[in-house]
């Protein structure tokens, strides 16, 4: 599996549940030999493992790559006190990282109201339905929690797979329904897919016409 494989998969997923728009994607391999410097925004007064620092920094590098993919200047993507990435005006996006990979995706906020991405390492046996569902819930959490103003736990989200095409329909809490106008009036759509050793889930909610 290569970074190109992951980019192609994400572009395919956007086509399945999204609409025509600009998409920026950044993919970085997490190198276990890289230095793991202190990161003030991550440590926050308690010890964080070197592995966690490497994953965090690779995720920020992937976000800068995604901006460059859109033809924008590379820049550090900061985050809120809740850990939500702060994207440049006019963009929405999401960052996810696993032990070996960090991925970021950015889309046009005029088209997409919210976005959530999650990646998980697959076991050697390959496809794993519980992990696929966990990945779906994490992506829903990332997409919807910042918009609603409440930090939901992923277990609060329900998802059911529709047929063999790996599209899911989420069951949306009343709180999210009450925030439809704030999130663009769109209904979130979720797709999951996998390639060797990696499970991916993507959630997009497009603004209503």
DOMAR-138695 format. One record per residue (C-alpha): residue number from 1; x, y, z. Coordinates in steps of 0.1 Angstrom, whole numbers, padded with zeros to 4 digits, m for minus. Example, Ala and Ser with C-alpha at 12.3 -4.5 7.8 and 13.67 -1.06 7.14 Angstrom:
2
<atom><seq>1</seq><X>0123</X><Y>m0045</Y><Z>0078</Z></atom>
<atom><seq>2</seq><X>0137</X><Y>m0011</Y><Z>0071</Z></atom>
END
This chain:
209
<atom><seq>1</seq><X>0000</X><Y>0000</Y><Z>0000</Z></atom>
<atom><seq>2</seq><X>0013</X><Y>0035</Y><Z>m0009</Z></atom>
<atom><seq>3</seq><X>0003</X><Y>0071</Y><Z>m0003</Z></atom>
<atom><seq>4</seq><X>m0010</X><Y>0071</Y><Z>m0039</Z></atom>
<atom><seq>5</seq><X>m0033</X><Y>0042</Y><Z>m0032</Z></atom>
<atom><seq>6</seq><X>m0048</X><Y>0061</Y><Z>m0002</Z></atom>
<atom><seq>7</seq><X>m0053</X><Y>0093</Y><Z>m0023</Z></atom>
<atom><seq>8</seq><X>m0071</X><Y>0074</Y><Z>m0050</Z></atom>
<atom><seq>9</seq><X>m0093</X><Y>0056</Y><Z>m0025</Z></atom>
<atom><seq>10</seq><X>m0103</X><Y>0089</Y><Z>m0009</Z></atom>
<atom><seq>11</seq><X>m0111</X><Y>0106</Y><Z>m0042</Z></atom>
<atom><seq>12</seq><X>m0132</X><Y>0076</Y><Z>m0052</Z></atom>
<atom><seq>13</seq><X>m0151</X><Y>0079</Y><Z>m0018</Z></atom>
<atom><seq>14</seq><X>m0157</X><Y>0116</Y><Z>m0024</Z></atom>
<atom><seq>15</seq><X>m0172</X><Y>0108</Y><Z>m0058</Z></atom>
<atom><seq>16</seq><X>m0195</X><Y>0082</Y><Z>m0042</Z></atom>
<atom><seq>17</seq><X>m0210</X><Y>0105</Y><Z>m0016</Z></atom>
<atom><seq>18</seq><X>m0200</X><Y>0140</Y><Z>m0026</Z></atom>
<atom><seq>19</seq><X>m0205</X><Y>0164</Y><Z>m0055</Z></atom>
<atom><seq>20</seq><X>m0183</X><Y>0181</Y><Z>m0079</Z></atom>
<atom><seq>21</seq><X>m0159</X><Y>0204</Y><Z>m0060</Z></atom>
<atom><seq>22</seq><X>m0122</X><Y>0210</Y><Z>m0053</Z></atom>
<atom><seq>23</seq><X>m0107</X><Y>0184</Y><Z>m0030</Z></atom>
<atom><seq>24</seq><X>m0073</X><Y>0186</Y><Z>m0013</Z></atom>
<atom><seq>25</seq><X>m0058</X><Y>0154</Y><Z>0000</Z></atom>
<atom><seq>26</seq><X>m0025</X><Y>0150</Y><Z>0019</Z></atom>
<atom><seq>27</seq><X>m0010</X><Y>0117</Y><Z>0029</Z></atom>
<atom><seq>28</seq><X>0021</X><Y>0111</Y><Z>0051</Z></atom>
<atom><seq>29</seq><X>0038</X><Y>0080</Y><Z>0063</Z></atom>
<atom><seq>30</seq><X>0045</X><Y>0080</Y><Z>0100</Z></atom>
<atom><seq>31</seq><X>0082</X><Y>0071</Y><Z>0102</Z></atom>
<atom><seq>32</seq><X>0091</X><Y>0055</Y><Z>0136</Z></atom>
<atom><seq>33</seq><X>0127</X><Y>0068</Y><Z>0132</Z></atom>
<atom><seq>34</seq><X>0117</X><Y>0105</Y><Z>0130</Z></atom>
<atom><seq>35</seq><X>0125</X><Y>0127</Y><Z>0160</Z></atom>
<atom><seq>36</seq><X>0096</X><Y>0133</Y><Z>0183</Z></atom>
<atom><seq>37</seq><X>0099</X><Y>0168</Y><Z>0196</Z></atom>
<atom><seq>38</seq><X>0079</X><Y>0185</Y><Z>0223</Z></atom>
<atom><seq>39</seq><X>0046</X><Y>0198</Y><Z>0209</Z></atom>
<atom><seq>40</seq><X>0030</X><Y>0223</Y><Z>0233</Z></atom>
<atom><seq>41</seq><X>m0005</X><Y>0221</Y><Z>0216</Z></atom>
<atom><seq>42</seq><X>m0004</X><Y>0183</Y><Z>0221</Z></atom>
<atom><seq>43</seq><X>0012</X><Y>0178</Y><Z>0255</Z></atom>
<atom><seq>44</seq><X>m0008</X><Y>0203</Y><Z>0275</Z></atom>
<atom><seq>45</seq><X>0010</X><Y>0196</Y><Z>0307</Z></atom>
<atom><seq>46</seq><X>0010</X><Y>0158</Y><Z>0307</Z></atom>
<atom><seq>47</seq><X>0033</X><Y>0132</Y><Z>0291</Z></atom>
<atom><seq>48</seq><X>0025</X><Y>0121</Y><Z>0255</Z></atom>
<atom><seq>49</seq><X>0044</X><Y>0092</Y><Z>0239</Z></atom>
<atom><seq>50</seq><X>0069</X><Y>0097</Y><Z>0212</Z></atom>
<atom><seq>51</seq><X>0047</X><Y>0077</Y><Z>0189</Z></atom>
<atom><seq>52</seq><X>0017</X><Y>0100</Y><Z>0195</Z></atom>
<atom><seq>53</seq><X>0038</X><Y>0130</Y><Z>0188</Z></atom>
<atom><seq>54</seq><X>0050</X><Y>0115</Y><Z>0155</Z></atom>
<atom><seq>55</seq><X>0014</X><Y>0108</Y><Z>0145</Z></atom>
<atom><seq>56</seq><X>0003</X><Y>0143</Y><Z>0154</Z></atom>
<atom><seq>57</seq><X>0031</X><Y>0160</Y><Z>0135</Z></atom>
<atom><seq>58</seq><X>0025</X><Y>0137</Y><Z>0104</Z></atom>
<atom><seq>59</seq><X>m0012</X><Y>0147</Y><Z>0105</Z></atom>
<atom><seq>60</seq><X>m0003</X><Y>0184</Y><Z>0105</Z></atom>
<atom><seq>61</seq><X>0022</X><Y>0178</Y><Z>0076</Z></atom>
<atom><seq>62</seq><X>m0006</X><Y>0160</Y><Z>0057</Z></atom>
<atom><seq>63</seq><X>m0029</X><Y>0190</Y><Z>0063</Z></atom>
<atom><seq>64</seq><X>m0003</X><Y>0213</Y><Z>0049</Z></atom>
<atom><seq>65</seq><X>0001</X><Y>0189</Y><Z>0019</Z></atom>
<atom><seq>66</seq><X>m0037</X><Y>0190</Y><Z>0014</Z></atom>
<atom><seq>67</seq><X>m0036</X><Y>0228</Y><Z>0013</Z></atom>
<atom><seq>68</seq><X>m0008</X><Y>0227</Y><Z>m0013</Z></atom>
<atom><seq>69</seq><X>m0029</X><Y>0202</Y><Z>m0033</Z></atom>
<atom><seq>70</seq><X>m0055</X><Y>0230</Y><Z>m0036</Z></atom>
<atom><seq>71</seq><X>m0029</X><Y>0254</Y><Z>m0048</Z></atom>
<atom><seq>72</seq><X>m0028</X><Y>0273</Y><Z>m0015</Z></atom>
<atom><seq>73</seq><X>0003</X><Y>0282</Y><Z>0006</Z></atom>
<atom><seq>74</seq><X>0015</X><Y>0255</Y><Z>0029</Z></atom>
<atom><seq>75</seq><X>0008</X><Y>0265</Y><Z>0065</Z></atom>
<atom><seq>76</seq><X>0005</X><Y>0251</Y><Z>0100</Z></atom>
<atom><seq>77</seq><X>m0031</X><Y>0241</Y><Z>0108</Z></atom>
<atom><seq>78</seq><X>m0038</X><Y>0251</Y><Z>0144</Z></atom>
<atom><seq>79</seq><X>m0065</X><Y>0236</Y><Z>0165</Z></atom>
<atom><seq>80</seq><X>m0090</X><Y>0246</Y><Z>0191</Z></atom>
<atom><seq>81</seq><X>m0089</X><Y>0237</Y><Z>0228</Z></atom>
<atom><seq>82</seq><X>m0111</X><Y>0207</Y><Z>0219</Z></atom>
<atom><seq>83</seq><X>m0086</X><Y>0195</Y><Z>0194</Z></atom>
<atom><seq>84</seq><X>m0106</X><Y>0205</Y><Z>0163</Z></atom>
<atom><seq>85</seq><X>m0085</X><Y>0217</Y><Z>0133</Z></atom>
<atom><seq>86</seq><X>m0089</X><Y>0254</Y><Z>0124</Z></atom>
<atom><seq>87</seq><X>m0090</X><Y>0255</Y><Z>0086</Z></atom>
<atom><seq>88</seq><X>m0086</X><Y>0287</Y><Z>0064</Z></atom>
<atom><seq>89</seq><X>m0117</X><Y>0306</Y><Z>0057</Z></atom>
<atom><seq>90</seq><X>m0138</X><Y>0289</Y><Z>0030</Z></atom>
<atom><seq>91</seq><X>m0126</X><Y>0254</Y><Z>0037</Z></atom>
<atom><seq>92</seq><X>m0137</X><Y>0224</Y><Z>0058</Z></atom>
<atom><seq>93</seq><X>m0117</X><Y>0193</Y><Z>0064</Z></atom>
<atom><seq>94</seq><X>m0106</X><Y>0165</Y><Z>0087</Z></atom>
<atom><seq>95</seq><X>m0073</X><Y>0148</Y><Z>0098</Z></atom>
<atom><seq>96</seq><X>m0068</X><Y>0112</Y><Z>0109</Z></atom>
<atom><seq>97</seq><X>m0038</X><Y>0092</Y><Z>0117</Z></atom>
<atom><seq>98</seq><X>m0030</X><Y>0056</Y><Z>0126</Z></atom>
<atom><seq>99</seq><X>0002</X><Y>0039</Y><Z>0136</Z></atom>
<atom><seq>100</seq><X>0016</X><Y>0041</Y><Z>0101</Z></atom>
<atom><seq>101</seq><X>m0003</X><Y>0067</Y><Z>0082</Z></atom>
<atom><seq>102</seq><X>m0016</X><Y>0103</Y><Z>0085</Z></atom>
<atom><seq>103</seq><X>m0042</X><Y>0116</Y><Z>0061</Z></atom>
<atom><seq>104</seq><X>m0060</X><Y>0150</Y><Z>0057</Z></atom>
<atom><seq>105</seq><X>m0088</X><Y>0160</Y><Z>0034</Z></atom>
<atom><seq>106</seq><X>m0100</X><Y>0195</Y><Z>0027</Z></atom>
<atom><seq>107</seq><X>m0131</X><Y>0206</Y><Z>0007</Z></atom>
<atom><seq>108</seq><X>m0150</X><Y>0238</Y><Z>m0002</Z></atom>
<atom><seq>109</seq><X>m0172</X><Y>0250</Y><Z>0027</Z></atom>
<atom><seq>110</seq><X>m0196</X><Y>0266</Y><Z>0002</Z></atom>
<atom><seq>111</seq><X>m0205</X><Y>0231</Y><Z>m0010</Z></atom>
<atom><seq>112</seq><X>m0197</X><Y>0209</Y><Z>0021</Z></atom>
<atom><seq>113</seq><X>m0210</X><Y>0219</Y><Z>0055</Z></atom>
<atom><seq>114</seq><X>m0190</X><Y>0194</Y><Z>0075</Z></atom>
<atom><seq>115</seq><X>m0165</X><Y>0166</Y><Z>0069</Z></atom>
<atom><seq>116</seq><X>m0152</X><Y>0138</Y><Z>0090</Z></atom>
<atom><seq>117</seq><X>m0124</X><Y>0113</Y><Z>0082</Z></atom>
<atom><seq>118</seq><X>m0111</X><Y>0083</Y><Z>0101</Z></atom>
<atom><seq>119</seq><X>m0085</X><Y>0057</Y><Z>0093</Z></atom>
<atom><seq>120</seq><X>m0078</X><Y>0025</Y><Z>0113</Z></atom>
<atom><seq>121</seq><X>m0051</X><Y>m0002</Y><Z>0108</Z></atom>
<atom><seq>122</seq><X>m0066</X><Y>m0035</Y><Z>0098</Z></atom>
<atom><seq>123</seq><X>m0055</X><Y>m0067</Y><Z>0114</Z></atom>
<atom><seq>124</seq><X>m0035</X><Y>m0092</Y><Z>0093</Z></atom>
<atom><seq>125</seq><X>m0067</X><Y>m0112</Y><Z>0087</Z></atom>
<atom><seq>126</seq><X>m0081</X><Y>m0083</Y><Z>0067</Z></atom>
<atom><seq>127</seq><X>m0117</X><Y>m0070</Y><Z>0066</Z></atom>
<atom><seq>128</seq><X>m0132</X><Y>m0066</Y><Z>0101</Z></atom>
<atom><seq>129</seq><X>m0168</X><Y>m0055</Y><Z>0105</Z></atom>
<atom><seq>130</seq><X>m0166</X><Y>m0043</Y><Z>0142</Z></atom>
<atom><seq>131</seq><X>m0136</X><Y>m0022</Y><Z>0132</Z></atom>
<atom><seq>132</seq><X>m0154</X><Y>m0009</Y><Z>0101</Z></atom>
<atom><seq>133</seq><X>m0183</X><Y>0002</Y><Z>0123</Z></atom>
<atom><seq>134</seq><X>m0159</X><Y>0018</Y><Z>0148</Z></atom>
<atom><seq>135</seq><X>m0142</X><Y>0037</Y><Z>0120</Z></atom>
<atom><seq>136</seq><X>m0177</X><Y>0049</Y><Z>0107</Z></atom>
<atom><seq>137</seq><X>m0186</X><Y>0062</Y><Z>0142</Z></atom>
<atom><seq>138</seq><X>m0153</X><Y>0080</Y><Z>0146</Z></atom>
<atom><seq>139</seq><X>m0158</X><Y>0098</Y><Z>0112</Z></atom>
<atom><seq>140</seq><X>m0194</X><Y>0108</Y><Z>0122</Z></atom>
<atom><seq>141</seq><X>m0181</X><Y>0121</Y><Z>0155</Z></atom>
<atom><seq>142</seq><X>m0155</X><Y>0142</Y><Z>0137</Z></atom>
<atom><seq>143</seq><X>m0179</X><Y>0156</Y><Z>0112</Z></atom>
<atom><seq>144</seq><X>m0208</X><Y>0164</Y><Z>0135</Z></atom>
<atom><seq>145</seq><X>m0195</X><Y>0171</Y><Z>0169</Z></atom>
<atom><seq>146</seq><X>m0178</X><Y>0204</Y><Z>0161</Z></atom>
<atom><seq>147</seq><X>m0209</X><Y>0217</Y><Z>0143</Z></atom>
<atom><seq>148</seq><X>m0233</X><Y>0209</Y><Z>0171</Z></atom>
<atom><seq>149</seq><X>m0211</X><Y>0225</Y><Z>0198</Z></atom>
<atom><seq>150</seq><X>m0212</X><Y>0193</Y><Z>0219</Z></atom>
<atom><seq>151</seq><X>m0185</X><Y>0167</Y><Z>0222</Z></atom>
<atom><seq>152</seq><X>m0203</X><Y>0135</Y><Z>0215</Z></atom>
<atom><seq>153</seq><X>m0188</X><Y>0101</Y><Z>0222</Z></atom>
<atom><seq>154</seq><X>m0186</X><Y>0080</Y><Z>0191</Z></atom>
<atom><seq>155</seq><X>m0207</X><Y>0053</Y><Z>0207</Z></atom>
<atom><seq>156</seq><X>m0237</X><Y>0077</Y><Z>0206</Z></atom>
<atom><seq>157</seq><X>m0238</X><Y>0075</Y><Z>0168</Z></atom>
<atom><seq>158</seq><X>m0255</X><Y>0046</Y><Z>0151</Z></atom>
<atom><seq>159</seq><X>m0249</X><Y>0035</Y><Z>0116</Z></atom>
<atom><seq>160</seq><X>m0263</X><Y>0008</Y><Z>0094</Z></atom>
<atom><seq>161</seq><X>m0246</X><Y>m0005</Y><Z>0062</Z></atom>
<atom><seq>162</seq><X>m0267</X><Y>m0004</Y><Z>0030</Z></atom>
<atom><seq>163</seq><X>m0260</X><Y>m0034</Y><Z>0008</Z></atom>
<atom><seq>164</seq><X>m0227</X><Y>m0045</Y><Z>m0005</Z></atom>
<atom><seq>165</seq><X>m0215</X><Y>m0011</Y><Z>m0018</Z></atom>
<atom><seq>166</seq><X>m0203</X><Y>m0001</Y><Z>0017</Z></atom>
<atom><seq>167</seq><X>m0224</X><Y>0030</Y><Z>0020</Z></atom>
<atom><seq>168</seq><X>m0239</X><Y>0036</Y><Z>0054</Z></atom>
<atom><seq>169</seq><X>m0268</X><Y>0056</Y><Z>0067</Z></atom>
<atom><seq>170</seq><X>m0263</X><Y>0073</Y><Z>0100</Z></atom>
<atom><seq>171</seq><X>m0291</X><Y>0077</Y><Z>0126</Z></atom>
<atom><seq>172</seq><X>m0288</X><Y>0114</Y><Z>0135</Z></atom>
<atom><seq>173</seq><X>m0296</X><Y>0126</Y><Z>0171</Z></atom>
<atom><seq>174</seq><X>m0322</X><Y>0152</Y><Z>0176</Z></atom>
<atom><seq>175</seq><X>m0296</X><Y>0178</Y><Z>0185</Z></atom>
<atom><seq>176</seq><X>m0281</X><Y>0175</Y><Z>0151</Z></atom>
<atom><seq>177</seq><X>m0315</X><Y>0178</Y><Z>0135</Z></atom>
<atom><seq>178</seq><X>m0320</X><Y>0210</Y><Z>0154</Z></atom>
<atom><seq>179</seq><X>m0288</X><Y>0224</Y><Z>0140</Z></atom>
<atom><seq>180</seq><X>m0296</X><Y>0217</Y><Z>0103</Z></atom>
<atom><seq>181</seq><X>m0296</X><Y>0253</Y><Z>0094</Z></atom>
<atom><seq>182</seq><X>m0263</X><Y>0259</Y><Z>0111</Z></atom>
<atom><seq>183</seq><X>m0247</X><Y>0230</Y><Z>0093</Z></atom>
<atom><seq>184</seq><X>m0261</X><Y>0239</Y><Z>0059</Z></atom>
<atom><seq>185</seq><X>m0294</X><Y>0220</Y><Z>0059</Z></atom>
<atom><seq>186</seq><X>m0277</X><Y>0189</Y><Z>0044</Z></atom>
<atom><seq>187</seq><X>m0279</X><Y>0153</Y><Z>0055</Z></atom>
<atom><seq>188</seq><X>m0246</X><Y>0136</Y><Z>0062</Z></atom>
<atom><seq>189</seq><X>m0236</X><Y>0107</Y><Z>0040</Z></atom>
<atom><seq>190</seq><X>m0210</X><Y>0082</Y><Z>0050</Z></atom>
<atom><seq>191</seq><X>m0189</X><Y>0058</Y><Z>0030</Z></atom>
<atom><seq>192</seq><X>m0165</X><Y>0031</Y><Z>0042</Z></atom>
<atom><seq>193</seq><X>m0139</X><Y>0012</Y><Z>0022</Z></atom>
<atom><seq>194</seq><X>m0107</X><Y>m0006</Y><Z>0028</Z></atom>
<atom><seq>195</seq><X>m0074</X><Y>m0013</Y><Z>0011</Z></atom>
<atom><seq>196</seq><X>m0047</X><Y>m0037</Y><Z>0023</Z></atom>
<atom><seq>197</seq><X>m0040</X><Y>m0030</Y><Z>0060</Z></atom>
<atom><seq>198</seq><X>m0062</X><Y>0001</Y><Z>0062</Z></atom>
<atom><seq>199</seq><X>m0099</X><Y>0008</Y><Z>0069</Z></atom>
<atom><seq>200</seq><X>m0112</X><Y>0042</Y><Z>0059</Z></atom>
<atom><seq>201</seq><X>m0145</X><Y>0061</Y><Z>0067</Z></atom>
<atom><seq>202</seq><X>m0155</X><Y>0094</Y><Z>0052</Z></atom>
<atom><seq>203</seq><X>m0185</X><Y>0116</Y><Z>0062</Z></atom>
<atom><seq>204</seq><X>m0197</X><Y>0146</Y><Z>0041</Z></atom>
<atom><seq>205</seq><X>m0227</X><Y>0168</Y><Z>0046</Z></atom>
<atom><seq>206</seq><X>m0234</X><Y>0190</Y><Z>0017</Z></atom>
<atom><seq>207</seq><X>m0253</X><Y>0222</Y><Z>0020</Z></atom>
<atom><seq>208</seq><X>m0289</X><Y>0221</Y><Z>0008</Z></atom>
<atom><seq>209</seq><X>m0295</X><Y>0239</Y><Z>m0025</Z></atom>
END
